[in-house]
Amino acid sequence: MRVIFMGTPDFATGTLEEIVLAGHEVVGVVTQPDKPKGRGKNLMPTPVKEVAMKYNLPVYQPKKVREPEFVEVLRGLKPDVMVVAAFGQIISKEILEMPKYGCINVHASLLPAYRGAAPIQWAVINGDKESGVTIMQMDEGIDTGDMIEKVVIPIAEDETGGSLFDKLSQAGAKLCVKVLQDLEDGKAVREKQPEESTTPYARMIDKKMGAIDWEKPAKEIEQLIRGLNPWPSAYTRLQGKTLKIWKAEVLLEHSQEAPGQITEVTKDSIVVQTGQGRLKILELQLEGKKRMDAASFLRGYALKEGESFR
């Protein structure tokens, strides 16, 4: 089939590659404009653009995909279908209705759960037991279109936002290629979504979300730590400096100390009281230092019971 692919970050690269390797004719790759990065503010291509260049695919980077001039560019490519994966722009009704098979979206949740921008992190933060990918027929709503196919992926007890991201990216790529074949063969079955989502909207993740509230239960804090790993990370304050926490374990027993207070320091861990239960910190990173396990941290930093995180 003649495919226009729309995507931007790492999550979308595997899907583009699978489409190419399956033998479809990718007539255009649409991605966000290059952005300045690093100290030199050099313009860097998006991950999807890098894959497109690897396969010598034509790349388009409009500021707004809905602009009339660009809509005509898309029309001129005569696509049979458009595949959208974490593109980052709203797509107009005119574009949605352009291809023979419409536009399909690779969404990293089991819809109707977690409509929105950050379904992967929220599934971990909320302590879900499973996640997955839904391929849906796009409509004008945000992740509200008819569902075509799903794949369920269990969430491991030590799952991070990063590890689940990788699993869903791979699963979504393979599922998308299957759906493209089903569309071509006339076998695709569409199922309407309920109007209401089964979860709150999966709003965008930001750095402020990483601030640990020690009044919350240890279990919730540990899930936040995993969900925000690798970005933007969960953090607290120690003696006026930011301390990122990368790995921790929940201890159910409670102490009489105040939330945020260090109740125990062993040679390889730091135990902190929370609003419910205690949290055993196993991996951390002090501002300006490298990420390390608690044992390495404690060899160079004297922490005492009774000190508090803020």
Stockholm file with secondary structure:
# STOCKHOLM 1.0

chainA/1-310         MRVIFMGTPDFATGTLEEIVLAGHEVVGVVTQPDKPKGRGKNLMPTPVKEVAMKYNLPVYQPKKVREPEFVEVLRGLKPDVMVVAAFGQIISKEILEMPKYGCINVHASLLPAYRGAAPIQWAVINGDKESGVTIMQMDEGIDTGDMIEKVVIPIAEDETGGSLFDKLSQAGAKLCVKVLQDLEDGKAVREKQPEESTTPYARMIDKKMGAIDWEKPAKEIEQLIRGLNPWPSAYTRLQGKTLKIWKAEVLLEHSQEAPGQITEVTKDSIVVQTGQGRLKILELQLEGKKRMDAASFLRGYALKEGESFR
#=GR chainA/1-310 SS CEEEEEECSHHHHHHHHHHHHTTCEEEEEECCCCEEETTTTEEECCHHHHHHHHTTCCEECCSCTTSHHHHHHHHHTCCSEEEEESCCSCCCHHHHTSSTTCEEEEESSCTTTTCBSCHHHHHHHTTCSEEEEEEEECCSSSSCSCEEEEEEEECCTTCCHHHHHHHHHHHHHHHHHHHHHHHHHTCCCCBCCCSSCSSCCBCCCCGGGGBCCTTSBHHHHHHHHHHTTTTTCEEEEETTEEEEEEEEEEECCCCSSCTTBEEEECSSCEEEECSBSEEEEEEEEETTSCCEEHHHHHHHSCCCTTCBCC
#=GC SS_cons         CEEEEEECSHHHHHHHHHHHHTTCEEEEEECCCCEEETTTTEEECCHHHHHHHHTTCCEECCSCTTSHHHHHHHHHTCCSEEEEESCCSCCCHHHHTSSTTCEEEEESSCTTTTCBSCHHHHHHHTTCSEEEEEEEECCSSSSCSCEEEEEEEECCTTCCHHHHHHHHHHHHHHHHHHHHHHHHHTCCCCBCCCSSCSSCCBCCCCGGGGBCCTTSBHHHHHHHHHHTTTTTCEEEEETTEEEEEEEEEEECCCCSSCTTBEEEECSSCEEEECSBSEEEEEEEEETTSCCEEHHHHHHHSCCCTTCBCC
//
